[in-house]
């Protein structure tokens, strides 16, 4: 409601239904609270993604992971706004930068593993640099979600999902023999 800069620990405790001092008892700073909140949301995204990946392998698993990223709005706009606010706030708040860098590394590492696995299965072109593609995918998905959070009426997430998944599939997939 007030953004990262307007939030106070006292208000956070009160809005959560606890005492004004409880947030300050558990977190030394507002940035520590924000990092913990973003981590909880990130963990929720990760759990949802894992549930969607059961029974998939190779390129299908990579595509299911991307598809799951587009399902993130199911956690709710408030959580998505909070998560994006922390991601954006990390550029100006060194205390958040470490947490966001960890999220970025985790995301890119997971995409890299999925790409490498699909390459080993012969489903992705062998000339692909898995790490570079993983960073591109992670950054693109975060950017898309940020645009959607900032302008939900102006960003057709369903259409972008379809186009993005097609783009990724066409750019990475092994051409038919």
C-alpha positions as a Markdown table, in Angstrom:
| # | Residue | x | y | z |
|---|---|---|---|---|
| 1 | Unk | 0.0 | 0.0 | 0.0 |
| 2 | Unk | 2.8 | 2.4 | 0.8 |
| 3 | Unk | 5.6 | 0.7 | -1.1 |
| 4 | Unk | 8.9 | -0.4 | 0.3 |
| 5 | Unk | 9.9 | 3.1 | 1.4 |
| 6 | Unk | 6.7 | 3.8 | 3.3 |
| 7 | Unk | 6.6 | 0.6 | 5.3 |
| 8 | Unk | 7.5 | 0.6 | 8.9 |
| 9 | Unk | 8.1 | -2.4 | 11.2 |
| 10 | Unk | 5.5 | -1.2 | 13.6 |
| 11 | Unk | 2.8 | -1.0 | 10.9 |
| 12 | Unk | 3.8 | -4.4 | 9.5 |
| 13 | Unk | 3.3 | -6.0 | 12.9 |
| 14 | Unk | 0.0 | -4.3 | 13.3 |
| 15 | Unk | -1.3 | -5.1 | 9.8 |
| 16 | Unk | -0.3 | -8.7 | 10.3 |
| 17 | Unk | -2.6 | -8.8 | 13.3 |
| 18 | Unk | 0.1 | -8.7 | 16.0 |
| 19 | Unk | 1.5 | -6.0 | 18.2 |
| 20 | Unk | 3.3 | -3.1 | 16.7 |
| 21 | Unk | 6.6 | -4.3 | 18.3 |
| 22 | Unk | 6.5 | -7.9 | 17.3 |
| 23 | Unk | 8.0 | -7.4 | 13.8 |
| 24 | Unk | 10.9 | -5.4 | 15.4 |
| 25 | Unk | 11.4 | -8.3 | 17.8 |
| 26 | Unk | 12.0 | -10.8 | 15.0 |
| 27 | Unk | 13.6 | -8.5 | 12.4 |
| 28 | Unk | 16.4 | -6.1 | 13.1 |
| 29 | Unk | 15.4 | -3.9 | 10.2 |
| 30 | Unk | 12.7 | -3.2 | 7.6 |
| 31 | Unk | 15.0 | -4.6 | 4.9 |
| 32 | Unk | 15.4 | -7.8 | 6.9 |
| 33 | Unk | 11.6 | -8.2 | 7.1 |
| 34 | Unk | 11.3 | -7.5 | 3.4 |
| 35 | Unk | 13.9 | -10.0 | 2.5 |
| 36 | Unk | 12.2 | -12.7 | 4.6 |
| 37 | Unk | 8.8 | -11.8 | 3.1 |
| 38 | Unk | 10.3 | -12.1 | -0.5 |
| 39 | Unk | 11.9 | -15.4 | 0.5 |
| 40 | Unk | 8.6 | -16.8 | 1.7 |
| 41 | Unk | 6.9 | -15.8 | -1.5 |
| 42 | Unk | 9.8 | -17.2 | -3.6 |
| 43 | Unk | 9.5 | -20.5 | -1.7 |
| 44 | Unk | 5.8 | -20.5 | -2.4 |
| 45 | Unk | 6.4 | -20.0 | -6.1 |
| 46 | Unk | 9.0 | -22.8 | -6.0 |
| 47 | Unk | 6.6 | -25.2 | -4.4 |
| 48 | Unk | 3.9 | -24.5 | -6.9 |
| 49 | Unk | 6.3 | -25.0 | -9.8 |
| 50 | Unk | 7.5 | -28.3 | -8.4 |
| 51 | Unk | 3.9 | -29.6 | -8.1 |
| 52 | Unk | 3.4 | -28.7 | -11.8 |
| 53 | Unk | 6.6 | -30.5 | -12.9 |
| 54 | Unk | 5.7 | -34.0 | -11.7 |
| 55 | Unk | 6.0 | -36.5 | -14.5 |
| 56 | Unk | 7.8 | -34.3 | -16.9 |
| 57 | Unk | 11.4 | -34.5 | -18.3 |
| 58 | Unk | 13.7 | -32.9 | -20.9 |
| 59 | Unk | 12.3 | -30.0 | -22.9 |
| 60 | Unk | 8.8 | -30.6 | -21.6 |
| 61 | Unk | 10.1 | -30.0 | -18.1 |
| 62 | Unk | 11.7 | -26.8 | -19.1 |
| 63 | Unk | 8.5 | -25.6 | -20.8 |
| 64 | Unk | 6.4 | -26.7 | -17.7 |
| 65 | Unk | 8.7 | -24.6 | -15.6 |
| 66 | Unk | 8.2 | -21.6 | -17.8 |
| 67 | Unk | 4.5 | -22.2 | -17.8 |
| 68 | Unk | 4.5 | -22.4 | -14.0 |
| 69 | Unk | 6.2 | -19.0 | -13.9 |
| 70 | Unk | 3.2 | -17.5 | -15.7 |
| 71 | Unk | 0.9 | -19.1 | -13.0 |
| 72 | Unk | 2.5 | -16.9 | -10.3 |
| 73 | Unk | -0.4 | -14.5 | -10.3 |
| 74 | Unk | -2.3 | -17.3 | -8.6 |
| 75 | Unk | -0.6 | -16.4 | -5.4 |
| 76 | Unk | -2.4 | -13.0 | -5.5 |
| 77 | Unk | -1.7 | -9.5 | -6.7 |
| 78 | Unk | -0.7 | -8.3 | -3.2 |
| 79 | Unk | 2.1 | -11.0 | -3.0 |
| 80 | Unk | 3.2 | -10.3 | -6.5 |
| 81 | Unk | 3.4 | -6.6 | -5.9 |
| 82 | Unk | 5.3 | -7.2 | -2.7 |
| 83 | Unk | 7.7 | -9.6 | -4.4 |
| 84 | Unk | 8.3 | -7.2 | -7.4 |
| 85 | Unk | 8.8 | -4.3 | -4.9 |
| 86 | Unk | 11.5 | -6.2 | -3.2 |
| 87 | Unk | 13.2 | -7.1 | -6.5 |
| 88 | Unk | 13.1 | -3.5 | -7.6 |
| 89 | Unk | 14.1 | -2.2 | -4.2 |
| 90 | Unk | 17.2 | -4.3 | -4.2 |
| 91 | Unk | 18.9 | -1.9 | -6.6 |
| 92 | Unk | 18.8 | 0.9 | -3.9 |
| 93 | Unk | 18.9 | -1.2 | -0.8 |
| 94 | Unk | 22.1 | -3.2 | -0.3 |
| 95 | Unk | 20.5 | -5.2 | 2.5 |
| 96 | Unk | 18.0 | -6.6 | 0.0 |
| 97 | Unk | 20.5 | -7.1 | -2.8 |
| 98 | Unk | 21.9 | -10.3 | -1.3 |
| 99 | Unk | 18.5 | -11.9 | -1.0 |
| 100 | Unk | 17.6 | -10.9 | -4.5 |
| 101 | Unk | 20.9 | -12.1 | -5.9 |
| 102 | Unk | 20.3 | -15.5 | -4.3 |
| 103 | Unk | 16.8 | -15.7 | -5.9 |
| 104 | Unk | 18.4 | -14.8 | -9.3 |
| 105 | Unk | 21.1 | -17.4 | -8.9 |
| 106 | Unk | 18.7 | -20.1 | -7.8 |
| 107 | Unk | 16.4 | -19.3 | -10.7 |
| 108 | Unk | 19.2 | -19.3 | -13.3 |
| 109 | Unk | 20.7 | -22.5 | -11.8 |
| 110 | Unk | 17.4 | -24.3 | -12.1 |
| 111 | Unk | 16.9 | -23.2 | -15.6 |
| 112 | Unk | 20.5 | -24.1 | -16.5 |
| 113 | Unk | 19.9 | -27.6 | -15.1 |
| 114 | Unk | 16.7 | -28.0 | -17.1 |
| 115 | Unk | 18.4 | -26.8 | -20.3 |
| 116 | Unk | 21.4 | -29.1 | -19.8 |
| 117 | Unk | 19.1 | -32.1 | -19.1 |
| 118 | Unk | 17.1 | -31.4 | -22.3 |
| 119 | Unk | 20.4 | -31.0 | -24.2 |
| 120 | Unk | 21.6 | -34.4 | -22.9 |
| 121 | Unk | 18.2 | -35.9 | -24.1 |
| 122 | Unk | 18.9 | -34.5 | -27.5 |
| 123 | Unk | 15.9 | -32.2 | -27.4 |
| 124 | Unk | 17.8 | -28.9 | -27.3 |
| 125 | Unk | 20.4 | -27.8 | -29.8 |
| 126 | Unk | 23.9 | -28.7 | -28.7 |
| 127 | Unk | 25.2 | -25.2 | -29.6 |
| 128 | Unk | 23.2 | -23.6 | -26.8 |
| 129 | Unk | 25.0 | -22.1 | -23.9 |
| 130 | Unk | 22.8 | -23.4 | -21.0 |
| 131 | Unk | 24.0 | -20.8 | -18.5 |
| 132 | Unk | 23.5 | -17.8 | -20.8 |
| 133 | Unk | 20.0 | -19.1 | -21.9 |
| 134 | Unk | 19.1 | -19.7 | -18.2 |
| 135 | Unk | 20.0 | -16.1 | -17.3 |
| 136 | Unk | 18.0 | -14.8 | -20.3 |
| 137 | Unk | 14.9 | -16.9 | -19.4 |
| 138 | Unk | 15.1 | -15.9 | -15.7 |
| 139 | Unk | 15.4 | -12.2 | -16.5 |
| 140 | Unk | 12.7 | -12.2 | -19.2 |
| 141 | Unk | 10.2 | -13.9 | -16.9 |
| 142 | Unk | 10.9 | -11.5 | -14.0 |
| 143 | Unk | 10.6 | -8.5 | -16.4 |
| 144 | Unk | 7.3 | -9.8 | -17.8 |
| 145 | Unk | 5.9 | -10.3 | -14.3 |
| 146 | Unk | 7.1 | -6.8 | -13.3 |
| 147 | Unk | 5.3 | -5.3 | -16.3 |
| 148 | Unk | 2.2 | -7.2 | -15.4 |
| 149 | Unk | 2.2 | -6.0 | -11.8 |
| 150 | Unk | 2.7 | -2.4 | -12.8 |
| 151 | Unk | 0.0 | -2.5 | -15.5 |
| 152 | Unk | -2.3 | -5.6 | -15.2 |
| 153 | Unk | -4.9 | -4.1 | -17.5 |
| 154 | Unk | -2.4 | -3.3 | -20.2 |
| 155 | Unk | -0.4 | -6.5 | -20.1 |
| 156 | Unk | -2.2 | -9.6 | -21.6 |
| 157 | Unk | -0.4 | -12.2 | -19.6 |
| 158 | Unk | -2.1 | -15.1 | -21.3 |
| 159 | Unk | -1.1 | -13.9 | -24.8 |
| 160 | Unk | 2.5 | -13.2 | -23.6 |
| 161 | Unk | 2.7 | -16.6 | -22.1 |
| 162 | Unk | 1.7 | -18.3 | -25.4 |
| 163 | Unk | 4.1 | -16.1 | -27.5 |
| 164 | Unk | 7.0 | -16.5 | -25.0 |
| 165 | Unk | 6.7 | -20.2 | -24.7 |
| 166 | Unk | 6.6 | -20.5 | -28.5 |
| 167 | Unk | 9.6 | -18.2 | -28.8 |
| 168 | Unk | 11.6 | -20.3 | -26.3 |
| 169 | Unk | 10.6 | -23.6 | -27.9 |
| 170 | Unk | 11.6 | -22.4 | -31.4 |
| 171 | Unk | 14.9 | -20.9 | -30.3 |
| 172 | Unk | 16.1 | -23.8 | -28.2 |
| 173 | Unk | 14.6 | -27.0 | -29.7 |
| 174 | Unk | 16.6 | -29.4 | -31.8 |
| 175 | Unk | 15.4 | -29.0 | -35.4 |
| 176 | Unk | 13.7 | -32.1 | -36.8 |
| 177 | Unk | 16.0 | -34.4 | -38.7 |
